[in-house]
């Protein structure tokens, strides 16, 4: 347990008490509780104990400290933490008043909001990267925006929370107006003789110009405040608690030099260049022309990275380099391998709702730099897109050296930073395969880690009811960036996973034991005799309820999943008996099928489904508390939110799904020819998850051809014969 004690200077800010009644009267008034409204004279002792106050009989210095500590650690009537409320309102300002160099204030193992957000400096500098991606003979300068407490002007050194955000200086939406058509047939390939060695990214040579020669030095580089897109007010919380926030959109974006290229090695280089500047190992300038150098001498040399989606992805990218000074990352809904984001198992499998998306579109979308700045930029921009499209190879769909360059998982062994993963179980944009595989890689190398999995989709949970996320993150960052000994590694569980049945419940275990289900007497079972017969399956999208024009995905889902007693030639359905107890699925789900086809190529897919009427939690949110989450001194607030529960019961929920190109039966990087009507074994993973199927429901396995929401949608009809005794699904289960 962390020792609970107060600095004597804090204790001296409060009165001396001669009796417990004096203390309680003072504490109740401070906490906002009113006699005869919240408590009575007769029950005030019990009331005090219930709100966390320590009742002492005598008030020695030690007992006085204990009682004041208990008051400061208690919740006020308005729901606020007492210490934070007093800090925001200036109670502790006097502690820094006469210090030459101001200091943070620590209480309960966390930094406290004593720094005024409105008085923070907002600066803009240009970090010199070891790149020349626009080939102009000069190292690329990237614009970096900084917000830091004004106390750093007096010599106070603070850590930095850094966000690499390619979206933050506007994007070009036109890139997504005409995404590639996915209503097309797969190309059939002859045997490819590609080895694992062939797909390894081996780097490339670069011509690097000399560093600029500085012409002078500056201490600050203040600039007018601007709005930064995709940056949440959450960082205000930490500015008020003695952290700087640092933002950069990187090469090829508005105000910066260079040419961006999504997921490339150059992207990692510009991202870590900012960290290197913060740690005194790289130069930055006040503008792009005068060569007036500015140092981050206000930084204590410790950096965290955070952010959602692409922002969190770049924190994993940076950590995978092992860059010095990066102490921890908080990747939220982040990509750990770009192939797993846009593709999988030899198929184009973009995020749900974004079929056709790929690295070329994201690169163009984020390229906010004015391409008229240099005569050759437009042609260079076109060349980058052309190279991306060649490397992506959507016609093929294989993993290759292009995707290996964009695979951070292979470099996790280099990590020196800890990680606190945050991911939505229902995120079908950045799917949970990303956090799951990242978690597993860190496990191999004993990297300090924790993880929160929530019931949302592609969201931040800074404002989520039921988990004090900001408090946990404050403890985490206080430990890693300020070396505050607060037992966060011991007291915060390694995993916190929100339950789908009761969203107020959080599990502290993850990744269950694999249990094999197979087909027995037309059911999904763990015991019994396997069914010995062949069944037929037709991949014929146009014979299903799916309308290519309307894209009626919900109607298609219902047609695929419900009415299991009705035979439909475009699906196979196997159900367990009604469950006699709740069944918690947690981790990797694997499907095995032995099948033959009348085609030289094709797609096989599977879904795991919770079948049963239930009012389920949705990913939609509603406000549960106005101005509930205060961020700090003049730092604003957030509304508290929670997930909406369905008003009417729904008949099912897709737990997970997966697909494979049948030519990639051996691996994801090499296609093998398929002989017509010859049986082959196929094994593929569904998306990892954590989901509890309720007692009385049934677990359902659906086998189909193309998954119209995720894969390419062929117009060609492909017929399969499947050996029913080969069908297996391995499900990771955690027992109560």
Secondary structure, 3 states (H helix, E strand, C coil): CCCCCCCHHHHCCCCCCCCHHHHHHHHHHHHCCCECCCECCCCHHHHHHHCCCCCCCCCCHHHHHHHHHHHHHCECCCCCEHHHHHHHCCCCCHHHHCCCCCCCCEECCEECCCCCHHHCEEEEEEEECCCCCCCCCCCCEEEEEEEECHHHHHCCCEEEEEEECCCCCCCCHHHHCCCCCCCCCCCCCCCCCCCCHHHCCCCCCCCCCCCCCCCEEECCCECCCCCCCCCCCHHHHHHCCCCEEEEECCCCCCCCCCCCCCCCHHHHHHHHHHHHHHCCCCCEECCCCCCEEECCCCEEEEEEEEEECHHHHHHHHHHCCCCCCEEEEEEECCCCEHHHHHEECCEECCCCCCCCCCHHHHHHHHCCCCCCCCCCHHHHHHHHHHHHHHHHCCCCCCCCHHHHHCECHHHHHHCCCEEEEEEECCCCCCCCHHHHHHHHHHHHCCCCEEEEEECCCCCCCCCECCCCHHHHHHHHHHHHHHCCCCCHHHHCCCEEEECCCCCCCEECCCCCEEEEEEEECCEEECCCCCCCCEEEEEECHHHCCCCCCCCCHHHHHHHHHCCCCCCCCCCEEEECCCCCCCEEEEECCEEEEEEEECCCCCEEEEEEEEEEEECCEEEEEEEEEEEEEECCCCCCEEEEEEEEECCCCEEEEEEEEEEEEHHHCCCCCCCCCCCCCCCEEEEEECCCEEEEECCCCEEEEEEECCCCCCCCCCCCCEEEEEEHHHCEEEEEEECC
